[in-house]
Amino acid sequence: ARPQLPAPPQLPPGLVPQLTPDRPLGRRALGLLHDLRHRAAPRRRAGTLRGLAAALPVLDGGHALGRGEGTVAYRWAVGHGCEDVLRHLVRRVAEQGCATRPGLLKRFGEGSPGWLSFPARGWGLSLELPARAPGLTALLDELDEEVAAAGGRVCLARDSRVRPELLDAMYPLLDDFRELRAAVDPGSVFTSDLARRLGL
């Protein structure tokens, strides 16, 4: 049997409203929260390490700090040699004035041979953008086109808005997936909103 892990640390109830605005946290505020959490940690080992998401303080409603409602998750990857594209995409987000929670840049090794596998050799960037930011839809459509033109892709696991006409360029083995799906499930009994929206 797996050992029972302790619950994630909870912030004192009176502290939560003042430290959790609806907008993205600034660098200083986030630093202060991390410092407070570090100082509140016990001095002795209390258990084994947990995953990062589980270790973040959990607020009322179950949301971890740094994430929240009202955001659009945007995750994309481009290959090595496309660093200029990556810089340009980040610059476009900044120019649009879309304040974001801290992003996550990853360097990927060889990707999986899976037909719809997201990671591919190169760079991946994840952003949480405010859903109400003016012009966000047009900006993300523009970024999608640049990612596809560079031979990159958006992550379908976190996507809720990419246009279906860009998918073939992003996922070159998509026809193989569709062929298998049609053979195994010709009536599309097993489907999802994502599959319906993108014609998967």
C-alpha positions as CSV (number, residue, x, y, z in Angstrom):
1,A,0.0,0.0,0.0
2,R,1.2,3.5,-0.8
3,P,2.0,5.7,2.2
4,Q,-0.5,8.5,2.9
5,L,1.0,11.8,2.1
6,P,0.2,14.8,4.3
7,A,-2.1,17.4,2.8
8,P,-0.6,20.4,1.0
9,P,0.3,23.3,3.3
10,Q,-2.6,25.8,3.8
11,L,-2.2,29.5,4.1
12,P,-3.9,31.1,7.2
13,P,-7.5,32.0,6.2
14,G,-7.1,35.8,6.9
15,L,-4.1,35.9,4.6
16,V,-5.6,34.4,1.5
17,P,-7.8,37.3,0.2
18,Q,-5.0,39.9,0.4
19,L,-2.5,37.7,-1.4
20,T,-4.6,36.3,-4.2
21,P,-5.7,39.0,-6.6
22,D,-7.7,38.1,-9.8
23,R,-4.8,39.4,-11.9
24,P,-1.4,37.7,-12.4
25,L,0.9,38.1,-9.4
26,G,3.9,40.4,-9.9
27,R,7.5,39.3,-9.4
28,R,7.7,40.9,-5.9
29,A,4.4,39.5,-4.7
30,L,5.3,36.0,-5.9
31,G,8.7,36.3,-4.3
32,L,7.1,37.3,-1.0
33,L,4.7,34.4,-1.1
34,H,7.5,31.9,-1.8
35,D,9.6,33.5,1.0
36,L,6.6,33.2,3.5
37,R,6.1,29.6,2.5
38,H,9.8,28.8,3.0
39,R,9.9,30.4,6.4
40,A,6.7,28.6,7.5
41,A,8.2,25.2,6.5
42,P,9.1,22.8,9.4
43,R,12.8,22.6,10.2
44,R,12.8,18.8,10.2
45,R,11.9,16.4,7.5
46,A,8.2,15.4,7.7
47,G,7.9,13.1,4.7
48,T,9.0,12.4,1.2
49,L,9.1,15.0,-1.6
50,R,6.0,15.5,-3.6
51,G,5.4,16.8,-7.1
52,L,5.6,20.6,-7.5
53,A,1.9,21.1,-8.1
54,A,1.0,19.2,-5.0
55,A,3.5,21.2,-2.9
56,L,2.1,24.6,-3.8
57,P,-0.1,26.1,-1.1
58,V,-3.8,25.4,-1.9
59,L,-6.4,28.1,-1.6
60,D,-10.1,27.9,-1.0
61,G,-11.7,26.3,-4.1
62,G,-8.6,24.0,-4.6
63,H,-6.6,26.3,-6.8
64,A,-2.8,26.4,-6.3
65,L,-1.1,29.7,-6.2
66,G,0.2,30.8,-9.6
67,R,-2.8,29.3,-11.4
68,G,-6.3,30.5,-11.5
69,E,-9.6,30.9,-13.2
70,G,-9.9,33.3,-16.1
71,T,-6.7,32.2,-17.8
72,V,-6.0,30.7,-21.2
73,A,-3.3,28.0,-21.1
74,Y,-1.1,28.4,-24.2
75,R,1.7,25.9,-24.7
76,W,3.8,25.6,-27.9
77,A,7.0,24.0,-29.1
78,V,9.4,24.8,-31.9
79,G,12.5,23.0,-33.0
80,H,16.2,23.8,-32.3
81,G,17.4,26.5,-34.7
82,C,14.1,28.4,-34.2
83,E,15.2,30.4,-31.2
84,D,14.5,33.6,-33.2
85,V,10.8,32.5,-33.6
86,L,10.6,31.7,-29.9
87,R,12.0,35.2,-29.0
88,H,9.6,36.8,-31.5
89,L,6.6,35.0,-30.0
90,V,7.4,36.1,-26.5
91,R,8.0,39.7,-27.7
92,R,4.5,39.7,-29.4
93,V,2.9,38.6,-26.1
94,A,4.7,41.3,-24.2
95,E,3.9,44.0,-26.8
96,Q,0.2,43.0,-26.6
97,G,0.3,43.9,-22.9
98,C,-0.8,40.4,-21.9
99,A,0.5,40.2,-18.3
100,T,1.2,36.5,-17.6
101,R,1.9,34.4,-14.7
102,P,5.5,33.0,-14.7
103,G,6.0,31.0,-17.9
104,L,7.8,27.7,-18.2
105,L,10.5,27.2,-20.8
106,K,11.6,23.7,-21.5
107,R,14.3,22.1,-23.7
108,F,13.0,18.9,-25.2
109,G,15.0,16.0,-26.3
110,E,13.8,13.4,-28.9
111,G,10.1,13.3,-29.0
112,S,7.8,10.2,-28.8
113,P,6.8,8.5,-32.0
114,G,3.2,8.9,-31.0
115,W,1.1,10.5,-33.8
116,L,-0.3,13.2,-31.6
117,S,2.6,13.5,-29.2
118,F,3.4,17.1,-28.3
119,P,7.0,17.2,-27.3
120,A,9.4,17.3,-30.2
121,R,13.2,18.0,-30.2
122,G,13.5,21.7,-29.5
123,W,12.0,24.3,-27.2
124,G,8.6,24.4,-25.4
125,L,7.0,27.3,-23.7
126,S,3.9,27.3,-21.5
127,L,2.1,30.5,-20.6
128,E,-1.1,31.3,-18.6
129,L,-2.6,34.4,-20.2
130,P,-5.6,36.4,-18.9
131,A,-8.7,35.3,-20.8
132,R,-10.1,38.9,-20.8
133,A,-7.0,40.5,-22.3
134,P,-8.1,42.8,-25.2
135,G,-7.1,41.2,-28.6
136,L,-6.1,37.9,-27.1
137,T,-7.9,35.7,-29.6
138,A,-6.4,37.5,-32.6
139,L,-2.9,37.4,-31.0
140,L,-3.1,33.7,-30.3
141,D,-4.3,33.0,-33.9
142,E,-1.3,35.0,-35.1
143,L,1.1,33.0,-32.8
144,D,-0.5,29.7,-34.0
145,E,0.3,30.6,-37.6
146,E,3.9,31.5,-36.8
147,V,4.4,28.3,-34.8
148,A,2.9,26.2,-37.6
149,A,5.1,28.0,-40.2
150,A,8.2,27.2,-38.1
151,G,7.3,23.5,-38.1
152,G,6.2,23.7,-34.4
153,R,3.0,22.7,-32.7
154,V,0.7,23.7,-29.9
155,C,-0.1,21.2,-27.1
156,L,-3.5,19.7,-27.7
157,A,-3.8,18.5,-24.1
158,R,-4.1,22.1,-23.0
159,D,-5.7,23.6,-26.1
160,S,-9.2,25.0,-26.3
161,R,-9.0,27.2,-29.4
162,V,-6.5,26.3,-32.1
163,R,-8.0,26.4,-35.6
164,P,-8.3,23.0,-37.3
165,E,-6.8,24.1,-40.6
166,L,-3.4,24.5,-38.9
167,L,-3.3,21.1,-37.4
168,D,-1.9,19.2,-40.4
169,A,1.1,21.4,-40.4
170,M,1.6,21.0,-36.7
171,Y,1.1,17.3,-36.5
172,P,2.4,15.7,-39.8
173,L,1.2,12.2,-38.7
174,L,-2.3,13.3,-38.2
175,D,-3.7,11.4,-41.2
176,D,-2.3,8.1,-39.8
177,F,-4.2,8.8,-36.6
178,R,-7.4,9.6,-38.4
179,E,-7.0,6.5,-40.5
180,L,-6.6,4.3,-37.4
181,R,-9.5,6.0,-35.6
182,A,-11.8,5.5,-38.6
183,A,-10.9,1.8,-38.7
184,V,-11.3,1.2,-35.0
185,D,-14.3,3.5,-34.3
186,P,-16.1,4.2,-37.6
187,G,-19.2,5.6,-35.9
188,S,-17.1,8.0,-33.6
189,V,-18.7,6.5,-30.5
190,F,-15.6,7.5,-28.5
191,T,-15.1,11.2,-29.0
192,S,-14.5,14.4,-27.2
193,D,-15.2,18.1,-27.7
194,L,-11.5,18.5,-28.8
195,A,-12.0,15.7,-31.4
196,R,-15.2,17.3,-32.7
197,R,-13.7,20.8,-32.9
198,L,-10.5,19.7,-34.7
199,G,-11.9,16.8,-36.8
200,L,-9.8,14.2,-35.0
